[in-house]
Amino acid sequence: MPTFTDILGQPQAVDVLQRAATGDRVAGAYLFSGPEGVGKATCAMVLAAALNCETAPGLGCHDTERCSSCHKFTQGTHPD
């Protein structure tokens, strides 16, 4: 599962999303738009994983052994 640091070419978008996630200021909705292949789905998945992480909320621990939420995101089975 990628992390915020793995998203390339979108520094402003990554900064906004990271600050929102770690600062507990998440909006009710986000619109990811742009041409095909720019990383919209990846950004959305990274944000969702970070927000749902049980070990490091807002950051995402990506520890698939100890965090069931991160494990489900990695497997593609998380309901959110």
mmJSON file of the N, C-alpha and C atoms, coordinates in Angstrom:
{"data_MODEL":{"atom_site":{
"group_PDB":["ATOM","ATOM","ATOM","ATOM","ATOM","ATOM","ATOM","ATOM","ATOM","ATOM","ATOM","ATOM","ATOM","ATOM","ATOM","ATOM","ATOM","ATOM","ATOM","ATOM","ATOM","ATOM","ATOM","ATOM","ATOM","ATOM","ATOM","ATOM","ATOM","ATOM","ATOM","ATOM","ATOM","ATOM","ATOM","ATOM","ATOM","ATOM","ATOM","ATOM","ATOM","ATOM","ATOM","ATOM","ATOM","ATOM","ATOM","ATOM","ATOM","ATOM","ATOM","ATOM","ATOM","ATOM","ATOM","ATOM","ATOM","ATOM","ATOM","ATOM","ATOM","ATOM","ATOM","ATOM","ATOM","ATOM","ATOM","ATOM","ATOM","ATOM","ATOM","ATOM","ATOM","ATOM","ATOM","ATOM","ATOM","ATOM","ATOM","ATOM","ATOM","ATOM","ATOM","ATOM","ATOM","ATOM","ATOM","ATOM","ATOM","ATOM","ATOM","ATOM","ATOM","ATOM","ATOM","ATOM","ATOM","ATOM","ATOM","ATOM","ATOM","ATOM","ATOM","ATOM","ATOM","ATOM","ATOM","ATOM","ATOM","ATOM","ATOM","ATOM","ATOM","ATOM","ATOM","ATOM","ATOM","ATOM","ATOM","ATOM","ATOM","ATOM","ATOM","ATOM","ATOM","ATOM","ATOM","ATOM","ATOM","ATOM","ATOM","ATOM","ATOM","ATOM","ATOM","ATOM","ATOM","ATOM","ATOM","ATOM","ATOM","ATOM","ATOM","ATOM","ATOM","ATOM","ATOM","ATOM","ATOM","ATOM","ATOM","ATOM","ATOM","ATOM","ATOM","ATOM","ATOM","ATOM","ATOM","ATOM","ATOM","ATOM","ATOM","ATOM","ATOM","ATOM","ATOM","ATOM","ATOM","ATOM","ATOM","ATOM","ATOM","ATOM","ATOM","ATOM","ATOM","ATOM","ATOM","ATOM","ATOM","ATOM","ATOM","ATOM","ATOM","ATOM","ATOM","ATOM","ATOM","ATOM","ATOM","ATOM","ATOM","ATOM","ATOM","ATOM","ATOM","ATOM","ATOM","ATOM","ATOM","ATOM","ATOM","ATOM","ATOM","ATOM","ATOM","ATOM","ATOM","ATOM","ATOM","ATOM","ATOM","ATOM","ATOM","ATOM","ATOM","ATOM","ATOM","ATOM","ATOM","ATOM","ATOM","ATOM","ATOM","ATOM","ATOM","ATOM","ATOM","ATOM","ATOM","ATOM","ATOM","ATOM","ATOM","ATOM","ATOM","ATOM","ATOM","ATOM"],
"id":[1,2,3,4,5,6,7,8,9,10,11,12,13,14,15,16,17,18,19,20,21,22,23,24,25,26,27,28,29,30,31,32,33,34,35,36,37,38,39,40,41,42,43,44,45,46,47,48,49,50,51,52,53,54,55,56,57,58,59,60,61,62,63,64,65,66,67,68,69,70,71,72,73,74,75,76,77,78,79,80,81,82,83,84,85,86,87,88,89,90,91,92,93,94,95,96,97,98,99,100,101,102,103,104,105,106,107,108,109,110,111,112,113,114,115,116,117,118,119,120,121,122,123,124,125,126,127,128,129,130,131,132,133,134,135,136,137,138,139,140,141,142,143,144,145,146,147,148,149,150,151,152,153,154,155,156,157,158,159,160,161,162,163,164,165,166,167,168,169,170,171,172,173,174,175,176,177,178,179,180,181,182,183,184,185,186,187,188,189,190,191,192,193,194,195,196,197,198,199,200,201,202,203,204,205,206,207,208,209,210,211,212,213,214,215,216,217,218,219,220,221,222,223,224,225,226,227,228,229,230,231,232,233,234,235,236,237,238,239,240],
"type_symbol":["N","C","C","N","C","C","N","C","C","N","C","C","N","C","C","N","C","C","N","C","C","N","C","C","N","C","C","N","C","C","N","C","C","N","C","C","N","C","C","N","C","C","N","C","C","N","C","C","N","C","C","N","C","C","N","C","C","N","C","C","N","C","C","N","C","C","N","C","C","N","C","C","N","C","C","N","C","C","N","C","C","N","C","C","N","C","C","N","C","C","N","C","C","N","C","C","N","C","C","N","C","C","N","C","C","N","C","C","N","C","C","N","C","C","N","C","C","N","C","C","N","C","C","N","C","C","N","C","C","N","C","C","N","C","C","N","C","C","N","C","C","N","C","C","N","C","C","N","C","C","N","C","C","N","C","C","N","C","C","N","C","C","N","C","C","N","C","C","N","C","C","N","C","C","N","C","C","N","C","C","N","C","C","N","C","C","N","C","C","N","C","C","N","C","C","N","C","C","N","C","C","N","C","C","N","C","C","N","C","C","N","C","C","N","C","C","N","C","C","N","C","C","N","C","C","N","C","C","N","C","C","N","C","C","N","C","C","N","C","C"],
"label_atom_id":["N","CA","C","N","CA","C","N","CA","C","N","CA","C","N","CA","C","N","CA","C","N","CA","C","N","CA","C","N","CA","C","N","CA","C","N","CA","C","N","CA","C","N","CA","C","N","CA","C","N","CA","C","N","CA","C","N","CA","C","N","CA","C","N","CA","C","N","CA","C","N","CA","C","N","CA","C","N","CA","C","N","CA","C","N","CA","C","N","CA","C","N","CA","C","N","CA","C","N","CA","C","N","CA","C","N","CA","C","N","CA","C","N","CA","C","N","CA","C","N","CA","C","N","CA","C","N","CA","C","N","CA","C","N","CA","C","N","CA","C","N","CA","C","N","CA","C","N","CA","C","N","CA","C","N","CA","C","N","CA","C","N","CA","C","N","CA","C","N","CA","C","N","CA","C","N","CA","C","N","CA","C","N","CA","C","N","CA","C","N","CA","C","N","CA","C","N","CA","C","N","CA","C","N","CA","C","N","CA","C","N","CA","C","N","CA","C","N","CA","C","N","CA","C","N","CA","C","N","CA","C","N","CA","C","N","CA","C","N","CA","C","N","CA","C","N","CA","C","N","CA","C","N","CA","C","N","CA","C","N","CA","C","N","CA","C","N","CA","C","N","CA","C","N","CA","C","N","CA","C"],
"label_alt_id":[null,null,null,null,null,null,null,null,null,null,null,null,null,null,null,null,null,null,null,null,null,null,null,null,null,null,null,null,null,null,null,null,null,null,null,null,null,null,null,null,null,null,null,null,null,null,null,null,null,null,null,null,null,null,null,null,null,null,null,null,null,null,null,null,null,null,null,null,null,null,null,null,null,null,null,null,null,null,null,null,null,null,null,null,null,null,null,null,null,null,null,null,null,null,null,null,null,null,null,null,null,null,null,null,null,null,null,null,null,null,null,null,null,null,null,null,null,null,null,null,null,null,null,null,null,null,null,null,null,null,null,null,null,null,null,null,null,null,null,null,null,null,null,null,null,null,null,null,null,null,null,null,null,null,null,null,null,null,null,null,null,null,null,null,null,null,null,null,null,null,null,null,null,null,null,null,null,null,null,null,null,null,null,null,null,null,null,null,null,null,null,null,null,null,null,null,null,null,null,null,null,null,null,null,null,null,null,null,null,null,null,null,null,null,null,null,null,null,null,null,null,null,null,null,null,null,null,null,null,null,null,null,null,null,null,null,null,null,null,null],
"label_comp_id":["MET","MET","MET","PRO","PRO","PRO","THR","THR","THR","PHE","PHE","PHE","THR","THR","THR","ASP","ASP","ASP","ILE","ILE","ILE","LEU","LEU","LEU","GLY","GLY","GLY","GLN","GLN","GLN","PRO","PRO","PRO","GLN","GLN","GLN","ALA","ALA","ALA","VAL","VAL","VAL","ASP","ASP","ASP","VAL","VAL","VAL","LEU","LEU","LEU","GLN","GLN","GLN","ARG","ARG","ARG","ALA","ALA","ALA","ALA","ALA","ALA","THR","THR","THR","GLY","GLY","GLY","ASP","ASP","ASP","ARG","ARG","ARG","VAL","VAL","VAL","ALA","ALA","ALA","GLY","GLY","GLY","ALA","ALA","ALA","TYR","TYR","TYR","LEU","LEU","LEU","PHE","PHE","PHE","SER","SER","SER","GLY","GLY","GLY","PRO","PRO","PRO","GLU","GLU","GLU","GLY","GLY","GLY","VAL","VAL","VAL","GLY","GLY","GLY","LYS","LYS","LYS","ALA","ALA","ALA","THR","THR","THR","CYS","CYS","CYS","ALA","ALA","ALA","MET","MET","MET","VAL","VAL","VAL","LEU","LEU","LEU","ALA","ALA","ALA","ALA","ALA","ALA","ALA","ALA","ALA","LEU","LEU","LEU","ASN","ASN","ASN","CYS","CYS","CYS","GLU","GLU","GLU","THR","THR","THR","ALA","ALA","ALA","PRO","PRO","PRO","GLY","GLY","GLY","LEU","LEU","LEU","GLY","GLY","GLY","CYS","CYS","CYS","HIS","HIS","HIS","ASP","ASP","ASP","THR","THR","THR","GLU","GLU","GLU","ARG","ARG","ARG","CYS","CYS","CYS","SER","SER","SER","SER","SER","SER","CYS","CYS","CYS","HIS","HIS","HIS","LYS","LYS","LYS","PHE","PHE","PHE","THR","THR","THR","GLN","GLN","GLN","GLY","GLY","GLY","THR","THR","THR","HIS","HIS","HIS","PRO","PRO","PRO","ASP","ASP","ASP"],
"label_asym_id":["A","A","A","A","A","A","A","A","A","A","A","A","A","A","A","A","A","A","A","A","A","A","A","A","A","A","A","A","A","A","A","A","A","A","A","A","A","A","A","A","A","A","A","A","A","A","A","A","A","A","A","A","A","A","A","A","A","A","A","A","A","A","A","A","A","A","A","A","A","A","A","A","A","A","A","A","A","A","A","A","A","A","A","A","A","A","A","A","A","A","A","A","A","A","A","A","A","A","A","A","A","A","A","A","A","A","A","A","A","A","A","A","A","A","A","A","A","A","A","A","A","A","A","A","A","A","A","A","A","A","A","A","A","A","A","A","A","A","A","A","A","A","A","A","A","A","A","A","A","A","A","A","A","A","A","A","A","A","A","A","A","A","A","A","A","A","A","A","A","A","A","A","A","A","A","A","A","A","A","A","A","A","A","A","A","A","A","A","A","A","A","A","A","A","A","A","A","A","A","A","A","A","A","A","A","A","A","A","A","A","A","A","A","A","A","A","A","A","A","A","A","A","A","A","A","A","A","A","A","A","A","A","A","A","A","A","A","A","A","A"],
"label_entity_id":["1","1","1","1","1","1","1","1","1","1","1","1","1","1","1","1","1","1","1","1","1","1","1","1","1","1","1","1","1","1","1","1","1","1","1","1","1","1","1","1","1","1","1","1","1","1","1","1","1","1","1","1","1","1","1","1","1","1","1","1","1","1","1","1","1","1","1","1","1","1","1","1","1","1","1","1","1","1","1","1","1","1","1","1","1","1","1","1","1","1","1","1","1","1","1","1","1","1","1","1","1","1","1","1","1","1","1","1","1","1","1","1","1","1","1","1","1","1","1","1","1","1","1","1","1","1","1","1","1","1","1","1","1","1","1","1","1","1","1","1","1","1","1","1","1","1","1","1","1","1","1","1","1","1","1","1","1","1","1","1","1","1","1","1","1","1","1","1","1","1","1","1","1","1","1","1","1","1","1","1","1","1","1","1","1","1","1","1","1","1","1","1","1","1","1","1","1","1","1","1","1","1","1","1","1","1","1","1","1","1","1","1","1","1","1","1","1","1","1","1","1","1","1","1","1","1","1","1","1","1","1","1","1","1","1","1","1","1","1","1"],
"label_seq_id":[1,1,1,2,2,2,3,3,3,4,4,4,5,5,5,6,6,6,7,7,7,8,8,8,9,9,9,10,10,10,11,11,11,12,12,12,13,13,13,14,14,14,15,15,15,16,16,16,17,17,17,18,18,18,19,19,19,20,20,20,21,21,21,22,22,22,23,23,23,24,24,24,25,25,25,26,26,26,27,27,27,28,28,28,29,29,29,30,30,30,31,31,31,32,32,32,33,33,33,34,34,34,35,35,35,36,36,36,37,37,37,38,38,38,39,39,39,40,40,40,41,41,41,42,42,42,43,43,43,44,44,44,45,45,45,46,46,46,47,47,47,48,48,48,49,49,49,50,50,50,51,51,51,52,52,52,53,53,53,54,54,54,55,55,55,56,56,56,57,57,57,58,58,58,59,59,59,60,60,60,61,61,61,62,62,62,63,63,63,64,64,64,65,65,65,66,66,66,67,67,67,68,68,68,69,69,69,70,70,70,71,71,71,72,72,72,73,73,73,74,74,74,75,75,75,76,76,76,77,77,77,78,78,78,79,79,79,80,80,80],
"pdbx_PDB_ins_code":[null,null,null,null,null,null,null,null,null,null,null,null,null,null,null,null,null,null,null,null,null,null,null,null,null,null,null,null,null,null,null,null,null,null,null,null,null,null,null,null,null,null,null,null,null,null,null,null,null,null,null,null,null,null,null,null,null,null,null,null,null,null,null,null,null,null,null,null,null,null,null,null,null,null,null,null,null,null,null,null,null,null,null,null,null,null,null,null,null,null,null,null,null,null,null,null,null,null,null,null,null,null,null,null,null,null,null,null,null,null,null,null,null,null,null,null,null,null,null,null,null,null,null,null,null,null,null,null,null,null,null,null,null,null,null,null,null,null,null,null,null,null,null,null,null,null,null,null,null,null,null,null,null,null,null,null,null,null,null,null,null,null,null,null,null,null,null,null,null,null,null,null,null,null,null,null,null,null,null,null,null,null,null,null,null,null,null,null,null,null,null,null,null,null,null,null,null,null,null,null,null,null,null,null,null,null,null,null,null,null,null,null,null,null,null,null,null,null,null,null,null,null,null,null,null,null,null,null,null,null,null,null,null,null,null,null,null,null,null,null],
"Cartn_x":[0.838,0.0,0.884,0.691,1.509,1.186,2.089,1.91,1.913,1.705,1.746,3.085,4.18,5.503,5.7,4.866,4.981,4.26,3.481,2.737,3.655,3.951,4.897,4.171,4.734,4.219,2.981,2.576,1.397,1.705,2.775,3.179,2.127,1.45,0.455,-0.741,-1.214,-2.35,-1.989,-0.809,-0.361,-0.263,0.274,0.403,-0.964,-1.922,-3.271,-3.911,-3.797,-4.402,-3.735,-2.42,-1.699,-2.042,-2.074,-2.401,-3.824,-4.742,-6.131,-6.225,-5.554,-5.633,-4.982,-3.846,-3.138,-3.66,-4.298,-4.798,-6.253,-6.841,-8.236,-9.159,-8.868,-9.682,-10.103,-10.642,-11.01,-12.369,-12.436,-13.692,-14.652,-15.907,-16.925,-16.775,-16.127,-15.939,-14.729,-14.108,-13.004,-13.272,-12.939,-13.109,-11.722,-11.449,-10.176,-10.443,-9.901,-10.153,-8.852,-8.897,-7.735,-7.699,-6.735,-6.638,-6.27,-6.517,-6.209,-4.721,-4.418,-3.029,-2.266,-2.938,-2.201,-2.171,-2.887,-2.829,-4.028,-5.148,-6.36,-6.77,-6.848,-7.261,-6.233,-4.963,-3.908,-4.014,-4.197,-4.347,-5.544,-6.649,-7.861,-7.652,-6.996,-6.745,-5.784,-4.752,-3.792,-4.49,-5.321,-6.059,-7.008,-7.746,-8.686,-7.954,-6.834,-6.061,-5.53,-5.036,-4.499,-5.591,-6.762,-7.85,-8.428,-8.36,-8.941,-7.945,-6.671,-5.643,-5.923,-5.828,-6.077,-4.845,-3.668,-2.431,-1.93,-1.954,-1.477,-2.514,-3.629,-4.681,-4.158,-4.518,-4.079,-2.801,-2.02,-0.766,-0.801,-1.338,-1.323,-0.041,-0.15,1.049,1.529,0.616,0.916,1.509,1.218,1.661,0.551,0.686,-0.374,-0.451,0.531,0.516,-0.284,-0.162,-0.788,-2.02,-2.206,-3.318,-4.288,-5.452,-6.413,-6.917,-7.023,-7.478,-6.469,-5.201,-4.16,-4.062,-4.243,-4.232,-5.364,-6.549,-7.688,-7.467,-6.871,-6.592,-5.581,-4.556,-3.547,-4.142,-5.061,-5.71,-6.817,-7.228,-8.308,-9.684,-9.795,-11.069,-11.674,-11.128,-11.659,-13.007,-14.02,-15.327,-15.396,-14.453,-14.437,-13.541],
"Cartn_y":[-1.176,0.0,1.24,2.136,3.353,4.287,5.215,6.218,7.599,8.63,9.993,10.296,9.749,10.019,9.347,8.372,7.682,8.409,9.427,10.169,11.233,11.115,12.004,13.018,14.206,15.214,15.946,15.739,16.394,16.95,17.722,18.141,18.992,19.868,20.726,19.9,19.001,18.153,17.254,16.673,15.801,16.595,17.807,18.637,18.953,19.322,19.639,18.416,17.271,16.052,15.603,15.682,15.284,16.189,17.498,18.428,18.21,17.952,17.703,16.429,15.379,14.081,14.112,14.752,14.766,15.838,16.859,17.95,17.799,16.657,16.388,17.462,17.873,18.87,18.329,17.151,16.488,17.003,17.359,17.837,16.669,16.986,15.955,15.212,15.832,15.19,15.816,15.034,15.503,15.07,15.938,15.631,15.459,14.269,13.978,13.998,14.997,15.11,15.326,15.06,15.237,14.159,14.257,13.265,11.88,10.908,9.524,9.356,8.615,8.272,9.248,10.245,11.202,10.813,9.767,9.278,9.61,9.879,10.209,9.07,7.879,6.723,6.42,6.551,6.31,7.31,8.587,9.617,9.323,8.956,8.666,7.466,6.436,5.246,5.537,6.316,6.67,7.48,8.436,9.237,8.357,7.5,6.618,5.695,5.139,4.246,5.008,6.223,7.017,7.378,7.715,8.116,6.944,5.755,4.581,3.768,4.128,3.373,3.385,2.225,2.087,2.427,2.237,2.441,3.882,4.456,5.828,6.615,6.987,7.709,8.998,9.215,10.394,10.194,9.224,8.946,7.61,6.618,5.255,4.563,3.452,2.733,1.741,1.246,0.269,-1.02,-1.282,-2.518,-3.55,-4.401,-5.36,-6.498,-6.598,-7.645,-7.228,-5.959,-5.505,-4.629,-4.061,-3.143,-3.778,-4.132,-4.818,-3.908,-2.616,-1.687,-1.599,-1.447,-1.379,-2.704,-3.802,-5.117,-5.209,-4.756,-4.806,-3.902,-2.708,-1.827,-2.461,-3.084,-3.744,-4.887,-5.613,-6.744,-6.294,-5.03,-4.529,-4.968,-5.274,-5.769,-4.828,-3.65,-2.728,-2.191,-2.185,-1.704,-0.205,0.554,2.003,2.295],
"Cartn_z":[0.0,0.0,0.0,-0.957,-0.989,0.18,0.439,1.485,0.842,1.641,1.113,0.448,0.975,0.409,-0.947,-1.276,-2.561,-3.695,-3.373,-4.385,-4.967,-6.247,-6.911,-7.792,-7.897,-8.808,-8.324,-7.086,-6.53,-5.138,-4.987,-3.635,-2.922,-3.63,-2.988,-2.516,-3.352,-2.987,-1.804,-1.828,-0.741,0.553,0.482,1.677,2.283,1.445,1.926,2.577,1.921,2.455,3.751,3.805,5.023,6.193,5.953,7.034,7.527,6.616,7.015,7.845,7.396,8.076,9.452,9.568,10.85,11.786,11.252,12.076,12.462,12.14,12.465,11.891,10.646,9.954,8.591,8.591,7.348,6.877,5.62,5.034,4.858,4.647,4.466,3.157,2.175,0.869,0.171,-0.67,-1.5,-2.928,-3.869,-5.284,-5.889,-6.365,-7.022,-8.522,-9.208,-10.644,-11.389,-12.668,-13.522,-14.575,-15.467,-16.538,-16.01,-16.817,-16.456,-16.192,-15.13,-14.848,-13.97,-13.381,-12.549,-11.072,-10.692,-9.322,-8.459,-9.066,-8.3,-7.378,-7.9,-7.1,-6.012,-6.331,-5.34,-4.201,-4.529,-3.494,-2.61,-3.213,-2.44,-1.528,-2.018,-1.207,-0.058,-0.31,0.738,1.825,1.426,2.406,3.22,2.558,3.258,4.226,3.804,4.678,5.885,5.663,6.768,7.771,7.285,8.176,8.958,8.39,9.042,9.855,9.822,10.543,12.038,12.656,14.093,14.929,14.372,15.114,15.022,13.835,13.621,12.822,13.458,12.739,12.106,10.863,10.136,9.354,9.74,9.047,8.332,8.993,8.461,8.849,9.539,9.982,8.924,8.116,7.067,7.619,8.883,9.532,9.375,8.379,8.071,9.081,9.949,10.978,12.211,12.61,13.852,13.658,12.5,12.26,11.265,11.75,10.875,9.763,10.032,9.006,7.858,8.184,7.147,6.394,7.113,6.473,5.445,5.812,4.893,3.688,3.887,2.752,1.814,2.376,1.544,0.739,1.337,0.657,-0.289,-0.186,-1.017,-0.544,0.754,1.293,2.326,2.512,3.512,3.016,3.876,3.43,3.183,3.71,3.471,2.309],
"occupancy":[1.0,1.0,1.0,1.0,1.0,1.0,1.0,1.0,1.0,1.0,1.0,1.0,1.0,1.0,1.0,1.0,1.0,1.0,1.0,1.0,1.0,1.0,1.0,1.0,1.0,1.0,1.0,1.0,1.0,1.0,1.0,1.0,1.0,1.0,1.0,1.0,1.0,1.0,1.0,1.0,1.0,1.0,1.0,1.0,1.0,1.0,1.0,1.0,1.0,1.0,1.0,1.0,1.0,1.0,1.0,1.0,1.0,1.0,1.0,1.0,1.0,1.0,1.0,1.0,1.0,1.0,1.0,1.0,1.0,1.0,1.0,1.0,1.0,1.0,1.0,1.0,1.0,1.0,1.0,1.0,1.0,1.0,1.0,1.0,1.0,1.0,1.0,1.0,1.0,1.0,1.0,1.0,1.0,1.0,1.0,1.0,1.0,1.0,1.0,1.0,1.0,1.0,1.0,1.0,1.0,1.0,1.0,1.0,1.0,1.0,1.0,1.0,1.0,1.0,1.0,1.0,1.0,1.0,1.0,1.0,1.0,1.0,1.0,1.0,1.0,1.0,1.0,1.0,1.0,1.0,1.0,1.0,1.0,1.0,1.0,1.0,1.0,1.0,1.0,1.0,1.0,1.0,1.0,1.0,1.0,1.0,1.0,1.0,1.0,1.0,1.0,1.0,1.0,1.0,1.0,1.0,1.0,1.0,1.0,1.0,1.0,1.0,1.0,1.0,1.0,1.0,1.0,1.0,1.0,1.0,1.0,1.0,1.0,1.0,1.0,1.0,1.0,1.0,1.0,1.0,1.0,1.0,1.0,1.0,1.0,1.0,1.0,1.0,1.0,1.0,1.0,1.0,1.0,1.0,1.0,1.0,1.0,1.0,1.0,1.0,1.0,1.0,1.0,1.0,1.0,1.0,1.0,1.0,1.0,1.0,1.0,1.0,1.0,1.0,1.0,1.0,1.0,1.0,1.0,1.0,1.0,1.0,1.0,1.0,1.0,1.0,1.0,1.0,1.0,1.0,1.0,1.0,1.0,1.0,1.0,1.0,1.0,1.0,1.0,1.0],
"B_iso_or_equiv":[0.0,0.0,0.0,0.0,0.0,0.0,0.0,0.0,0.0,0.0,0.0,0.0,0.0,0.0,0.0,0.0,0.0,0.0,0.0,0.0,0.0,0.0,0.0,0.0,0.0,0.0,0.0,0.0,0.0,0.0,0.0,0.0,0.0,0.0,0.0,0.0,0.0,0.0,0.0,0.0,0.0,0.0,0.0,0.0,0.0,0.0,0.0,0.0,0.0,0.0,0.0,0.0,0.0,0.0,0.0,0.0,0.0,0.0,0.0,0.0,0.0,0.0,0.0,0.0,0.0,0.0,0.0,0.0,0.0,0.0,0.0,0.0,0.0,0.0,0.0,0.0,0.0,0.0,0.0,0.0,0.0,0.0,0.0,0.0,0.0,0.0,0.0,0.0,0.0,0.0,0.0,0.0,0.0,0.0,0.0,0.0,0.0,0.0,0.0,0.0,0.0,0.0,0.0,0.0,0.0,0.0,0.0,0.0,0.0,0.0,0.0,0.0,0.0,0.0,0.0,0.0,0.0,0.0,0.0,0.0,0.0,0.0,0.0,0.0,0.0,0.0,0.0,0.0,0.0,0.0,0.0,0.0,0.0,0.0,0.0,0.0,0.0,0.0,0.0,0.0,0.0,0.0,0.0,0.0,0.0,0.0,0.0,0.0,0.0,0.0,0.0,0.0,0.0,0.0,0.0,0.0,0.0,0.0,0.0,0.0,0.0,0.0,0.0,0.0,0.0,0.0,0.0,0.0,0.0,0.0,0.0,0.0,0.0,0.0,0.0,0.0,0.0,0.0,0.0,0.0,0.0,0.0,0.0,0.0,0.0,0.0,0.0,0.0,0.0,0.0,0.0,0.0,0.0,0.0,0.0,0.0,0.0,0.0,0.0,0.0,0.0,0.0,0.0,0.0,0.0,0.0,0.0,0.0,0.0,0.0,0.0,0.0,0.0,0.0,0.0,0.0,0.0,0.0,0.0,0.0,0.0,0.0,0.0,0.0,0.0,0.0,0.0,0.0,0.0,0.0,0.0,0.0,0.0,0.0,0.0,0.0,0.0,0.0,0.0,0.0],
"pdbx_formal_charge":[null,null,null,null,null,null,null,null,null,null,null,null,null,null,null,null,null,null,null,null,null,null,null,null,null,null,null,null,null,null,null,null,null,null,null,null,null,null,null,null,null,null,null,null,null,null,null,null,null,null,null,null,null,null,null,null,null,null,null,null,null,null,null,null,null,null,null,null,null,null,null,null,null,null,null,null,null,null,null,null,null,null,null,null,null,null,null,null,null,null,null,null,null,null,null,null,null,null,null,null,null,null,null,null,null,null,null,null,null,null,null,null,null,null,null,null,null,null,null,null,null,null,null,null,null,null,null,null,null,null,null,null,null,null,null,null,null,null,null,null,null,null,null,null,null,null,null,null,null,null,null,null,null,null,null,null,null,null,null,null,null,null,null,null,null,null,null,null,null,null,null,null,null,null,null,null,null,null,null,null,null,null,null,null,null,null,null,null,null,null,null,null,null,null,null,null,null,null,null,null,null,null,null,null,null,null,null,null,null,null,null,null,null,null,null,null,null,null,null,null,null,null,null,null,null,null,null,null,null,null,null,null,null,null,null,null,null,null,null,null],
"auth_seq_id":[1,1,1,2,2,2,3,3,3,4,4,4,5,5,5,6,6,6,7,7,7,8,8,8,9,9,9,10,10,10,11,11,11,12,12,12,13,13,13,14,14,14,15,15,15,16,16,16,17,17,17,18,18,18,19,19,19,20,20,20,21,21,21,22,22,22,23,23,23,24,24,24,25,25,25,26,26,26,27,27,27,28,28,28,29,29,29,30,30,30,31,31,31,32,32,32,33,33,33,34,34,34,35,35,35,36,36,36,37,37,37,38,38,38,39,39,39,40,40,40,41,41,41,42,42,42,43,43,43,44,44,44,45,45,45,46,46,46,47,47,47,48,48,48,49,49,49,50,50,50,51,51,51,52,52,52,53,53,53,54,54,54,55,55,55,56,56,56,57,57,57,58,58,58,59,59,59,60,60,60,61,61,61,62,62,62,63,63,63,64,64,64,65,65,65,66,66,66,67,67,67,68,68,68,69,69,69,70,70,70,71,71,71,72,72,72,73,73,73,74,74,74,75,75,75,76,76,76,77,77,77,78,78,78,79,79,79,80,80,80],
"auth_comp_id":["MET","MET","MET","PRO","PRO","PRO","THR","THR","THR","PHE","PHE","PHE","THR","THR","THR","ASP","ASP","ASP","ILE","ILE","ILE","LEU","LEU","LEU","GLY","GLY","GLY","GLN","GLN","GLN","PRO","PRO","PRO","GLN","GLN","GLN","ALA","ALA","ALA","VAL","VAL","VAL","ASP","ASP","ASP","VAL","VAL","VAL","LEU","LEU","LEU","GLN","GLN","GLN","ARG","ARG","ARG","ALA","ALA","ALA","ALA","ALA","ALA","THR","THR","THR","GLY","GLY","GLY","ASP","ASP","ASP","ARG","ARG","ARG","VAL","VAL","VAL","ALA","ALA","ALA","GLY","GLY","GLY","ALA","ALA","ALA","TYR","TYR","TYR","LEU","LEU","LEU","PHE","PHE","PHE","SER","SER","SER","GLY","GLY","GLY","PRO","PRO","PRO","GLU","GLU","GLU","GLY","GLY","GLY","VAL","VAL","VAL","GLY","GLY","GLY","LYS","LYS","LYS","ALA","ALA","ALA","THR","THR","THR","CYS","CYS","CYS","ALA","ALA","ALA","MET","MET","MET","VAL","VAL","VAL","LEU","LEU","LEU","ALA","ALA","ALA","ALA","ALA","ALA","ALA","ALA","ALA","LEU","LEU","LEU","ASN","ASN","ASN","CYS","CYS","CYS","GLU","GLU","GLU","THR","THR","THR","ALA","ALA","ALA","PRO","PRO","PRO","GLY","GLY","GLY","LEU","LEU","LEU","GLY","GLY","GLY","CYS","CYS","CYS","HIS","HIS","HIS","ASP","ASP","ASP","THR","THR","THR","GLU","GLU","GLU","ARG","ARG","ARG","CYS","CYS","CYS","SER","SER","SER","SER","SER","SER","CYS","CYS","CYS","HIS","HIS","HIS","LYS","LYS","LYS","PHE","PHE","PHE","THR","THR","THR","GLN","GLN","GLN","GLY","GLY","GLY","THR","THR","THR","HIS","HIS","HIS","PRO","PRO","PRO","ASP","ASP","ASP"],
"auth_asym_id":["A","A","A","A","A","A","A","A","A","A","A","A","A","A","A","A","A","A","A","A","A","A","A","A","A","A","A","A","A","A","A","A","A","A","A","A","A","A","A","A","A","A","A","A","A","A","A","A","A","A","A","A","A","A","A","A","A","A","A","A","A","A","A","A","A","A","A","A","A","A","A","A","A","A","A","A","A","A","A","A","A","A","A","A","A","A","A","A","A","A","A","A","A","A","A","A","A","A","A","A","A","A","A","A","A","A","A","A","A","A","A","A","A","A","A","A","A","A","A","A","A","A","A","A","A","A","A","A","A","A","A","A","A","A","A","A","A","A","A","A","A","A","A","A","A","A","A","A","A","A","A","A","A","A","A","A","A","A","A","A","A","A","A","A","A","A","A","A","A","A","A","A","A","A","A","A","A","A","A","A","A","A","A","A","A","A","A","A","A","A","A","A","A","A","A","A","A","A","A","A","A","A","A","A","A","A","A","A","A","A","A","A","A","A","A","A","A","A","A","A","A","A","A","A","A","A","A","A","A","A","A","A","A","A","A","A","A","A","A","A"],
"auth_atom_id":["N","CA","C","N","CA","C","N","CA","C","N","CA","C","N","CA","C","N","CA","C","N","CA","C","N","CA","C","N","CA","C","N","CA","C","N","CA","C","N","CA","C","N","CA","C","N","CA","C","N","CA","C","N","CA","C","N","CA","C","N","CA","C","N","CA","C","N","CA","C","N","CA","C","N","CA","C","N","CA","C","N","CA","C","N","CA","C","N","CA","C","N","CA","C","N","CA","C","N","CA","C","N","CA","C","N","CA","C","N","CA","C","N","CA","C","N","CA","C","N","CA","C","N","CA","C","N","CA","C","N","CA","C","N","CA","C","N","CA","C","N","CA","C","N","CA","C","N","CA","C","N","CA","C","N","CA","C","N","CA","C","N","CA","C","N","CA","C","N","CA","C","N","CA","C","N","CA","C","N","CA","C","N","CA","C","N","CA","C","N","CA","C","N","CA","C","N","CA","C","N","CA","C","N","CA","C","N","CA","C","N","CA","C","N","CA","C","N","CA","C","N","CA","C","N","CA","C","N","CA","C","N","CA","C","N","CA","C","N","CA","C","N","CA","C","N","CA","C","N","CA","C","N","CA","C","N","CA","C","N","CA","C","N","CA","C","N","CA","C","N","CA","C","N","CA","C","N","CA","C"],
"pdbx_PDB_model_num":[1,1,1,1,1,1,1,1,1,1,1,1,1,1,1,1,1,1,1,1,1,1,1,1,1,1,1,1,1,1,1,1,1,1,1,1,1,1,1,1,1,1,1,1,1,1,1,1,1,1,1,1,1,1,1,1,1,1,1,1,1,1,1,1,1,1,1,1,1,1,1,1,1,1,1,1,1,1,1,1,1,1,1,1,1,1,1,1,1,1,1,1,1,1,1,1,1,1,1,1,1,1,1,1,1,1,1,1,1,1,1,1,1,1,1,1,1,1,1,1,1,1,1,1,1,1,1,1,1,1,1,1,1,1,1,1,1,1,1,1,1,1,1,1,1,1,1,1,1,1,1,1,1,1,1,1,1,1,1,1,1,1,1,1,1,1,1,1,1,1,1,1,1,1,1,1,1,1,1,1,1,1,1,1,1,1,1,1,1,1,1,1,1,1,1,1,1,1,1,1,1,1,1,1,1,1,1,1,1,1,1,1,1,1,1,1,1,1,1,1,1,1,1,1,1,1,1,1,1,1,1,1,1,1,1,1,1,1,1,1]
}}}
